[in-house]
């Protein structure tokens, strides 16, 4: 039983790292989509945007689900919320491409 707090702490840290990695990957995918648009490859850009949108939705679910959210500190939540807002803006800007 003494391992339980350590396991919970490790699980919490893994959750945060997953969300940070997912956010970073989404921002990279959004940048790839922008490049694809710029070189005229709209089909690939749209696929990249769709993947980033899927991951964005996953992150939103994690942050809004009390089961997961209660294990995220205020500072970590602020960091992730700012990153997700940046991603949302990039995706919205990309949606304006013809």
Secondary structure, DSSP 8 states (H G I E B T S, - for coil): -TTHHHHHHHHHHHHHHHHHHHHHHHHHHHHHHHHHHHTT-HHHHHHHHHHHHHHHHHHHHHHH-HHHHTTS-HHHHHHHHHHHHHHHHHHHHHHT--
